[in-house]
Amino acid sequence: MNPHLKLPVTRIKRETSDSITIYFDASGKIDSFFPGQFLTLILPFDGRGGVRRSYSICTTPDQLPEIGVCVKRVDNGLVSNLLNDNAKEGQQYEIIEPYGQFSLNHKITLMPTLVLIGAGSGITPLMSILKTALRHPSQPKVVLLYGNRDEDNIIFRDELAALQQSSADRFRLIHTLTKPINPSFSQQTGRIDSSKVTALLELPEVLQDANVNFYVCGPEGMMHTAVETLEKSGIPRARLHKESFYTAPKTEITPSTEATSKSEEGAIPVTILFEGQQHEVLVEQGQGILEAALDHGLDLPYACQMGICGMCRAVKVTGKMVIGDQESLSEDEIAEGACLTCVGHPVGHGLVISYER
């Protein structure tokens, strides 16, 4: 279950002034993954189990044993800034194997047309999906709408141009810039908005395939606009995939819920089934189940602790719980018992959570 690996850095490529791609040698450690998934790096800073950050894979499965992630500098970002400033060839990093539900099944016989919508570093998982699709035997068509501030901030700029040239009959690349540097910039300008997303639906390659799939990744505002536009246009949820990088807001526990969930001792026992053993963990008022389990010494899988990555996914066997704001589970999955322990809070006694998948 998401074992920790030690992977050495093979090379580092500067993509833009504030982003790099770090390539690792995964020989004998990673033999497959799905395009769109991410790696979680664990850095040994102070704190329980080190600091964990997830970065999308930008390489393809057929590039293994080399595997790469793109890391963009973030304002006040502890790990992203450290990696941009200090990552070097030959260094070894502790890494959790590929994970993530935002992914492309590249093993299918016939791949549908793909429409990729991204902005900024949201291109990273889309790059893996794009390159995989262009190499697929069924030769699907791919459209990429990619938003940035200016030409210098286009991550993978040269690689995208090369792919467009080599696959001109199947790959349509659409850039949109809010502040282009070159006055002769001939593509779209402005942010990705509803009109730009709607225009994608009128492209011939999209109209010709009733099974076209959409993949959206980037900042929260862009994601919301794109997904809402596609949903209003009648795109079924099964063909609409999204990946969130932003921090999900914390859910406030209402007074009625708080009163219901409080035990006489101030903490609620939760039973966790993990790796063939049963553990009883006391969850303090307002504390997440994952946090309590980590305090208890359980090495449960997790990455973001914000309800986004889905790595702490488990199954509610019995009992009641409140699941806070999250971006990983659908309503149907929650109804079937799936839960995220990072934003999960017990309601009363008798809650049993299983990680036995």
C-alpha positions as a Markdown table, in Angstrom:
| # | Residue | x | y | z |
|---|---|---|---|---|
| 1 | Met | 0.0 | 0.0 | 0.0 |
| 2 | Asn | 1.8 | 3.1 | -1.3 |
| 3 | Pro | 5.3 | 1.9 | -0.1 |
| 4 | His | 8.0 | 4.5 | 0.5 |
| 5 | Leu | 10.8 | 4.4 | -2.1 |
| 6 | Lys | 14.3 | 5.9 | -2.3 |
| 7 | Leu | 14.8 | 7.3 | -5.8 |
| 8 | Pro | 18.0 | 9.1 | -7.0 |
| 9 | Val | 17.8 | 12.2 | -9.2 |
| 10 | Thr | 19.2 | 11.5 | -12.7 |
| 11 | Arg | 18.9 | 15.0 | -14.1 |
| 12 | Ile | 17.2 | 18.4 | -13.6 |
| 13 | Lys | 15.8 | 20.5 | -16.4 |
| 14 | Arg | 14.9 | 24.2 | -16.0 |
| 15 | Glu | 11.5 | 24.8 | -17.6 |
| 16 | Thr | 10.9 | 28.4 | -16.7 |
| 17 | Ser | 12.5 | 30.9 | -14.3 |
| 18 | Asp | 10.3 | 29.5 | -11.5 |
| 19 | Ser | 9.9 | 25.8 | -12.4 |
| 20 | Ile | 12.0 | 22.7 | -12.9 |
| 21 | Thr | 11.5 | 19.1 | -13.9 |
| 22 | Ile | 13.2 | 16.6 | -11.6 |
| 23 | Tyr | 13.9 | 13.2 | -13.2 |
| 24 | Phe | 14.4 | 10.1 | -11.0 |
| 25 | Asp | 15.7 | 6.7 | -11.7 |
| 26 | Ala | 12.9 | 4.3 | -10.8 |
| 27 | Ser | 14.7 | 1.1 | -11.9 |
| 28 | Gly | 13.3 | -1.9 | -10.0 |
| 29 | Lys | 11.0 | 0.4 | -7.9 |
| 30 | Ile | 8.2 | 1.6 | -10.2 |
| 31 | Asp | 7.2 | -0.5 | -13.2 |
| 32 | Ser | 3.9 | 1.2 | -14.1 |
| 33 | Phe | 1.6 | 4.1 | -13.5 |
| 34 | Phe | -1.3 | 5.9 | -15.1 |
| 35 | Pro | -0.7 | 9.2 | -16.9 |
| 36 | Gly | -2.1 | 12.0 | -14.7 |
| 37 | Gln | -1.0 | 10.5 | -11.4 |
| 38 | Phe | 1.5 | 12.1 | -9.0 |
| 39 | Leu | 4.4 | 11.2 | -6.8 |
| 40 | Thr | 4.6 | 12.3 | -3.1 |
| 41 | Leu | 8.0 | 13.5 | -1.9 |
| 42 | Ile | 8.8 | 13.3 | 1.8 |
| 43 | Leu | 11.4 | 15.7 | 3.1 |
| 44 | Pro | 12.8 | 15.3 | 6.6 |
| 45 | Phe | 11.8 | 18.6 | 8.1 |
| 46 | Asp | 10.6 | 18.9 | 11.7 |
| 47 | Gly | 7.3 | 17.3 | 12.2 |
| 48 | Arg | 5.7 | 13.9 | 12.3 |
| 49 | Gly | 6.8 | 11.7 | 9.4 |
| 50 | Gly | 8.5 | 14.6 | 7.6 |
| 51 | Val | 6.8 | 17.1 | 5.2 |
| 52 | Arg | 4.9 | 15.6 | 2.3 |
| 53 | Arg | 4.2 | 17.3 | -1.0 |
| 54 | Ser | 2.6 | 15.8 | -4.1 |
| 55 | Tyr | 3.8 | 16.7 | -7.6 |
| 56 | Ser | 2.3 | 15.5 | -10.8 |
| 57 | Ile | 4.2 | 13.2 | -13.1 |
| 58 | Cys | 5.0 | 14.8 | -16.5 |
| 59 | Thr | 6.6 | 11.8 | -18.1 |
| 60 | Thr | 4.9 | 8.7 | -19.7 |
| 61 | Pro | 4.8 | 5.1 | -18.6 |
| 62 | Asp | 6.9 | 4.1 | -21.6 |
| 63 | Gln | 9.7 | 6.4 | -20.4 |
| 64 | Leu | 10.3 | 4.3 | -17.3 |
| 65 | Pro | 12.6 | 3.6 | -15.6 |
| 66 | Glu | 13.0 | 7.4 | -15.8 |
| 67 | Ile | 10.1 | 9.3 | -14.1 |
| 68 | Gly | 9.8 | 13.0 | -13.8 |
| 69 | Val | 7.8 | 15.6 | -11.8 |
| 70 | Cys | 7.5 | 19.3 | -12.5 |
| 71 | Val | 7.9 | 21.6 | -9.4 |
| 72 | Lys | 6.9 | 25.3 | -9.7 |
| 73 | Arg | 8.0 | 27.8 | -7.1 |
| 74 | Val | 5.2 | 28.9 | -4.8 |
| 75 | Asp | 5.2 | 32.1 | -2.7 |
| 76 | Asn | 6.4 | 31.1 | 0.8 |
| 77 | Gly | 6.4 | 27.5 | -0.4 |
| 78 | Leu | 8.7 | 25.5 | 1.9 |
| 79 | Val | 9.2 | 22.5 | -0.3 |
| 80 | Ser | 8.8 | 23.9 | -3.8 |
| 81 | Asn | 11.3 | 26.7 | -3.1 |
| 82 | Leu | 13.8 | 24.3 | -1.5 |
| 83 | Leu | 13.6 | 21.9 | -4.5 |
| 84 | Asn | 14.0 | 24.7 | -7.0 |
| 85 | Asp | 17.0 | 26.1 | -5.2 |
| 86 | Asn | 18.8 | 22.9 | -4.1 |
| 87 | Ala | 17.8 | 19.8 | -6.0 |
| 88 | Lys | 20.8 | 18.2 | -7.6 |
| 89 | Glu | 21.7 | 15.2 | -9.7 |
| 90 | Gly | 22.6 | 12.2 | -7.6 |
| 91 | Gln | 20.5 | 13.2 | -4.6 |
| 92 | Gln | 18.1 | 10.6 | -3.2 |
| 93 | Tyr | 14.6 | 11.4 | -2.1 |
| 94 | Glu | 12.1 | 9.4 | -0.2 |
| 95 | Ile | 9.0 | 9.1 | -2.4 |
| 96 | Ile | 5.6 | 7.4 | -2.2 |
| 97 | Glu | 4.8 | 5.5 | -5.4 |
| 98 | Pro | 2.4 | 6.9 | -8.0 |
| 99 | Tyr | -1.1 | 7.6 | -6.9 |
| 100 | Gly | -4.1 | 9.6 | -8.0 |
| 101 | Gln | -7.6 | 9.2 | -9.6 |
| 102 | Phe | -7.1 | 11.9 | -12.2 |
| 103 | Ser | -5.7 | 9.6 | -14.8 |
| 104 | Leu | -5.9 | 8.2 | -18.3 |
| 105 | Asn | -6.4 | 4.6 | -18.9 |
| 106 | His | -3.7 | 4.1 | -21.6 |
| 107 | Lys | -4.3 | 0.4 | -21.7 |
| 108 | Ile | -7.6 | 0.6 | -23.5 |
| 109 | Thr | -7.7 | -0.5 | -27.2 |
| 110 | Leu | -9.5 | 2.6 | -28.6 |
| 111 | Met | -8.8 | 5.9 | -27.0 |
| 112 | Pro | -11.4 | 8.7 | -27.5 |
| 113 | Thr | -10.6 | 12.3 | -28.5 |
| 114 | Leu | -9.2 | 14.2 | -25.5 |
| 115 | Val | -9.7 | 17.8 | -24.6 |
| 116 | Leu | -7.2 | 19.1 | -22.1 |
| 117 | Ile | -7.7 | 22.4 | -20.3 |
| 118 | Gly | -4.9 | 23.7 | -18.1 |
| 119 | Ala | -3.3 | 26.9 | -16.7 |
| 120 | Gly | 0.2 | 27.4 | -15.2 |
| 121 | Ser | 1.6 | 24.3 | -13.5 |
| 122 | Gly | -1.7 | 22.5 | -14.2 |
| 123 | Ile | 0.0 | 21.5 | -17.5 |
| 124 | Thr | 2.1 | 18.9 | -15.6 |
| 125 | Pro | -0.3 | 15.9 | -15.4 |
| 126 | Leu | -1.8 | 17.0 | -18.8 |
| 127 | Met | 1.6 | 16.7 | -20.3 |
| 128 | Ser | 1.8 | 13.0 | -19.3 |
| 129 | Ile | -1.7 | 12.4 | -20.7 |
| 130 | Leu | -1.0 | 14.3 | -23.9 |
| 131 | Lys | 2.3 | 12.5 | -24.7 |
| 132 | Thr | 0.7 | 9.1 | -23.9 |
| 133 | Ala | -2.3 | 9.8 | -26.1 |
| 134 | Leu | -0.1 | 10.8 | -29.1 |
| 135 | Arg | 1.8 | 7.6 | -28.8 |
| 136 | His | -1.3 | 5.4 | -28.5 |
| 137 | Pro | -1.8 | 2.8 | -31.3 |
| 138 | Ser | -5.4 | 4.0 | -31.9 |
| 139 | Gln | -4.1 | 7.5 | -32.7 |
| 140 | Pro | -6.7 | 9.7 | -30.9 |
| 141 | Lys | -7.0 | 13.4 | -31.5 |
| 142 | Val | -6.0 | 15.8 | -28.7 |
| 143 | Val | -6.8 | 19.4 | -28.1 |
| 144 | Leu | -5.0 | 21.4 | -25.4 |
| 145 | Leu | -6.1 | 24.9 | -24.2 |
| 146 | Tyr | -3.3 | 26.2 | -22.1 |
| 147 | Gly | -3.4 | 29.5 | -20.2 |
| 148 | Asn | -0.4 | 31.5 | -18.9 |
| 149 | Arg | 0.6 | 35.1 | -18.1 |
| 150 | Asp | 3.2 | 35.4 | -20.9 |
| 151 | Glu | 5.4 | 33.5 | -23.3 |
| 152 | Asp | 8.2 | 33.1 | -20.7 |
| 153 | Asn | 5.9 | 31.4 | -18.2 |
| 154 | Ile | 4.8 | 28.6 | -20.6 |
| 155 | Ile | 6.0 | 25.4 | -19.0 |
| 156 | Phe | 7.2 | 22.8 | -21.5 |
| 157 | Arg | 7.0 | 25.5 | -24.2 |
| 158 | Asp | 9.6 | 23.9 | -26.6 |
| 159 | Glu | 8.3 | 20.4 | -26.1 |
| 160 | Leu | 4.8 | 21.4 | -26.8 |
| 161 | Ala | 5.8 | 23.1 | -30.0 |
| 162 | Ala | 7.7 | 20.0 | -31.1 |
| 163 | Leu | 4.7 | 17.8 | -30.4 |
| 164 | Gln | 2.5 | 20.2 | -32.4 |
| 165 | Gln | 4.9 | 20.0 | -35.3 |
| 166 | Ser | 5.3 | 16.2 | -35.2 |
| 167 | Ser | 1.6 | 15.5 | -34.7 |
| 168 | Ala | 0.0 | 18.4 | -36.6 |
| 169 | Asp | -2.8 | 16.1 | -37.9 |
| 170 | Arg | -3.9 | 15.0 | -34.5 |
| 171 | Phe | -2.8 | 17.6 | -31.9 |
| 172 | Arg | -4.3 | 21.1 | -31.7 |
| 173 | Leu | -2.4 | 23.4 | -29.3 |
| 174 | Ile | -4.2 | 26.6 | -28.2 |
| 175 | His | -2.3 | 29.1 | -26.1 |
| 176 | Thr | -4.0 | 32.0 | -24.3 |
| 177 | Leu | -1.9 | 34.6 | -22.5 |
| 178 | Thr | -3.1 | 37.4 | -20.2 |
| 179 | Lys | 0.0 | 39.7 | -20.9 |
| 180 | Pro | 1.8 | 38.5 | -24.0 |
| 181 | Ile | 5.3 | 40.0 | -24.4 |
| 182 | Asn | 5.5 | 39.7 | -28.2 |
| 183 | Pro | 3.2 | 42.2 | -29.9 |
| 184 | Ser | 2.8 | 39.8 | -32.8 |
| 185 | Phe | 1.5 | 37.0 | -30.6 |
| 186 | Ser | -1.2 | 35.4 | -32.8 |
| 187 | Gln | -3.1 | 33.1 | -30.5 |
| 188 | Gln | -5.8 | 33.9 | -27.9 |
| 189 | Thr | -5.4 | 36.4 | -25.1 |
| 190 | Gly | -7.0 | 36.7 | -21.7 |
| 191 | Arg | -7.8 | 34.1 | -19.1 |
| 192 | Ile | -9.6 | 30.9 | -19.8 |
| 193 | Asp | -13.2 | 31.8 | -19.5 |
| 194 | Ser | -16.5 | 30.3 | -20.4 |
| 195 | Ser | -16.5 | 31.5 | -24.0 |
| 196 | Lys | -13.1 | 29.9 | -24.6 |
| 197 | Val | -14.2 | 26.6 | -23.1 |
| 198 | Thr | -17.5 | 26.7 | -25.1 |
| 199 | Ala | -15.5 | 27.3 | -28.3 |
| 200 | Leu | -13.7 | 24.0 | -27.8 |
| 201 | Leu | -17.0 | 22.2 | -28.1 |
| 202 | Glu | -17.4 | 23.6 | -31.6 |
| 203 | Leu | -14.1 | 22.2 | -32.9 |
| 204 | Pro | -14.5 | 19.6 | -35.7 |
| 205 | Glu | -12.5 | 16.9 | -33.8 |
| 206 | Val | -14.7 | 17.4 | -30.8 |
| 207 | Leu | -17.9 | 17.4 | -32.7 |
| 208 | Gln | -16.9 | 14.2 | -34.5 |
| 209 | Asp | -16.5 | 12.1 | -31.3 |
| 210 | Ala | -19.4 | 11.5 | -29.1 |
| 211 | Asn | -17.1 | 10.0 | -26.5 |
| 212 | Val | -14.7 | 12.8 | -26.2 |
| 213 | Asn | -13.2 | 13.1 | -22.6 |
| 214 | Phe | -12.2 | 16.3 | -20.9 |
| 215 | Tyr | -9.3 | 16.7 | -18.4 |
| 216 | Val | -9.1 | 20.0 | -16.4 |
| 217 | Cys | -6.3 | 21.0 | -14.1 |
| 218 | Gly | -5.1 | 24.3 | -12.7 |
| 219 | Pro | -6.0 | 27.2 | -10.4 |
| 220 | Glu | -9.3 | 27.1 | -8.6 |
| 221 | Gly | -11.0 | 29.9 | -10.5 |
| 222 | Met | -10.2 | 28.4 | -13.9 |
| 223 | Met | -11.2 | 25.0 | -12.8 |
| 224 | His | -14.6 | 26.1 | -11.5 |
| 225 | Thr | -15.3 | 28.1 | -14.7 |
| 226 | Ala | -14.2 | 25.3 | -17.1 |
| 227 | Val | -16.1 | 22.5 | -15.2 |
| 228 | Glu | -19.2 | 24.6 | -14.8 |
| 229 | Thr | -19.3 | 25.5 | -18.5 |
| 230 | Leu | -18.8 | 21.9 | -19.5 |
| 231 | Glu | -21.5 | 20.6 | -17.2 |
| 232 | Lys | -23.9 | 23.2 | -18.4 |
| 233 | Ser | -23.1 | 22.1 | -21.9 |
| 234 | Gly | -24.3 | 18.6 | -21.1 |
| 235 | Ile | -20.9 | 16.8 | -20.7 |
| 236 | Pro | -21.6 | 13.7 | -18.5 |
| 237 | Arg | -19.6 | 13.5 | -15.3 |
| 238 | Ala | -18.1 | 10.2 | -16.4 |
| 239 | Arg | -16.3 | 12.0 | -19.3 |
| 240 | Leu | -15.2 | 15.0 | -17.2 |
| 241 | His | -12.1 | 14.7 | -15.1 |
| 242 | Lys | -10.5 | 17.4 | -12.9 |
| 243 | Glu | -7.5 | 17.6 | -10.7 |
| 244 | Ser | -7.2 | 20.2 | -7.9 |
| 245 | Phe | -4.0 | 21.8 | -6.7 |
| 246 | Tyr | -5.6 | 24.3 | -4.3 |
| 247 | Thr | -6.3 | 24.0 | -0.6 |
| 248 | Ala | -9.8 | 22.8 | 0.2 |
| 249 | Pro | -11.5 | 25.0 | 2.8 |
| 250 | Lys | -11.9 | 23.7 | 6.3 |
| 251 | Thr | -15.3 | 22.6 | 7.3 |
| 252 | Glu | -16.7 | 24.0 | 10.5 |
| 253 | Ile | -18.4 | 21.5 | 12.7 |
| 254 | Thr | -21.9 | 22.9 | 13.6 |
| 255 | Pro | -22.9 | 23.1 | 17.3 |
| 256 | Ser | -25.5 | 20.3 | 16.8 |
| 257 | Thr | -22.9 | 18.0 | 15.2 |
| 258 | Glu | -20.4 | 18.9 | 17.9 |
| 259 | Ala | -22.8 | 18.0 | 20.6 |
| 260 | Thr | -23.7 | 14.8 | 19.0 |
| 261 | Ser | -20.1 | 13.7 | 18.4 |
| 262 | Lys | -18.7 | 14.6 | 21.9 |
| 263 | Ser | -18.2 | 11.7 | 24.3 |
| 264 | Glu | -18.1 | 11.9 | 28.1 |
| 265 | Glu | -14.3 | 11.6 | 28.0 |
| 266 | Gly | -13.9 | 14.4 | 25.3 |
| 267 | Ala | -12.5 | 11.9 | 22.8 |
| 268 | Ile | -14.2 | 9.3 | 20.7 |
| 269 | Pro | -12.7 | 5.8 | 20.1 |
| 270 | Val | -12.5 | 4.8 | 16.4 |
| 271 | Thr | -11.5 | 1.3 | 15.2 |
| 272 | Ile | -9.1 | 1.2 | 12.3 |
| 273 | Leu | -8.4 | -2.0 | 10.3 |
| 274 | Phe | -5.0 | -1.6 | 8.7 |
| 275 | Glu | -2.5 | -4.2 | 7.4 |
| 276 | Gly | -4.3 | -7.1 | 9.0 |
| 277 | Gln | -4.5 | -5.6 | 12.4 |
| 278 | Gln | -7.2 | -3.8 | 14.4 |
| 279 | His | -6.3 | -0.6 | 16.2 |
| 280 | Glu | -8.4 | 1.6 | 18.5 |
| 281 | Val | -7.6 | 5.3 | 18.2 |
| 282 | Leu | -8.9 | 8.1 | 20.3 |
| 283 | Val | -10.0 | 11.1 | 18.2 |
| 284 | Glu | -10.2 | 14.4 | 20.1 |
| 285 | Gln | -12.9 | 16.9 | 19.6 |
| 286 | Gly | -12.4 | 18.7 | 16.2 |
| 287 | Gln | -9.5 | 16.4 | 15.3 |
| 288 | Gly | -9.4 | 14.5 | 12.0 |
| 289 | Ile | -9.3 | 10.7 | 12.1 |
| 290 | Leu | -6.0 | 10.6 | 10.1 |
| 291 | Glu | -4.3 | 13.1 | 12.5 |
| 292 | Ala | -5.3 | 11.0 | 15.5 |
| 293 | Ala | -4.1 | 7.8 | 13.8 |
| 294 | Leu | -0.7 | 9.3 | 13.0 |
| 295 | Asp | -0.5 | 10.5 | 16.7 |
| 296 | His | -1.2 | 6.9 | 17.6 |
| 297 | Gly | 1.8 | 5.8 | 15.6 |
| 298 | Leu | 0.0 | 4.3 | 12.6 |
| 299 | Asp | 1.8 | 4.7 | 9.3 |
| 300 | Leu | -1.4 | 5.3 | 7.2 |
| 301 | Pro | -1.1 | 6.5 | 3.6 |
| 302 | Tyr | -1.6 | 10.2 | 3.1 |
| 303 | Ala | -0.1 | 13.2 | 1.2 |
| 304 | Cys | -2.0 | 16.5 | 1.3 |
| 305 | Gln | -4.2 | 16.1 | 4.4 |
| 306 | Met | -6.6 | 18.6 | 2.8 |
| 307 | Gly | -9.1 | 16.4 | 1.2 |
| 308 | Ile | -7.6 | 16.7 | -2.3 |
| 309 | Cys | -5.2 | 13.9 | -3.1 |
| 310 | Gly | -7.4 | 11.0 | -2.0 |
| 311 | Met | -4.5 | 8.9 | -0.8 |
| 312 | Cys | -6.1 | 8.5 | 2.7 |
| 313 | Arg | -9.2 | 7.0 | 1.2 |
| 314 | Ala | -10.7 | 4.2 | 3.3 |
| 315 | Val | -14.1 | 2.5 | 3.8 |
| 316 | Lys | -16.5 | 3.1 | 6.6 |
| 317 | Val | -17.6 | -0.3 | 7.8 |
| 318 | Thr | -20.0 | 0.7 | 10.6 |
| 319 | Gly | -20.8 | 3.8 | 12.6 |
| 320 | Lys | -21.3 | 7.4 | 11.6 |
| 321 | Met | -18.9 | 10.2 | 10.6 |
| 322 | Val | -18.8 | 13.7 | 9.1 |
| 323 | Ile | -16.7 | 14.2 | 6.0 |
| 324 | Gly | -15.5 | 17.7 | 5.5 |
| 325 | Asp | -14.9 | 19.6 | 2.3 |
| 326 | Gln | -12.9 | 17.5 | -0.2 |
| 327 | Glu | -12.2 | 17.1 | -3.9 |
| 328 | Ser | -11.6 | 13.4 | -4.3 |
| 329 | Leu | -14.8 | 11.5 | -3.7 |
| 330 | Ser | -18.1 | 11.6 | -5.5 |
| 331 | Glu | -21.4 | 11.7 | -3.7 |
| 332 | Asp | -22.1 | 8.1 | -5.0 |
| 333 | Glu | -18.8 | 6.9 | -3.6 |
| 334 | Ile | -19.5 | 8.4 | -0.2 |
| 335 | Ala | -23.0 | 6.9 | -0.2 |
| 336 | Glu | -21.3 | 3.5 | -0.8 |
| 337 | Gly | -19.1 | 3.9 | 2.3 |
| 338 | Ala | -15.9 | 5.5 | 0.9 |
| 339 | Cys | -14.4 | 8.2 | 3.1 |
| 340 | Leu | -11.3 | 10.4 | 3.5 |
| 341 | Thr | -9.8 | 10.1 | 7.0 |
| 342 | Cys | -8.0 | 13.4 | 6.8 |
| 343 | Val | -11.3 | 15.4 | 6.7 |
| 344 | Gly | -13.3 | 12.7 | 8.5 |
| 345 | His | -14.7 | 13.2 | 12.0 |
| 346 | Pro | -16.5 | 10.5 | 14.0 |
| 347 | Val | -20.0 | 11.0 | 15.2 |
| 348 | Gly | -20.6 | 9.0 | 18.4 |
| 349 | His | -19.1 | 5.7 | 19.2 |
| 350 | Gly | -19.0 | 2.6 | 17.0 |
| 351 | Leu | -17.1 | 3.9 | 14.0 |
| 352 | Val | -15.0 | 1.3 | 12.2 |
| 353 | Ile | -12.8 | 2.4 | 9.3 |
| 354 | Ser | -11.0 | -0.2 | 7.0 |
| 355 | Tyr | -7.9 | 0.4 | 4.9 |
| 356 | Glu | -8.0 | -3.2 | 3.8 |
| 357 | Arg | -8.4 | -2.8 | 0.0 |
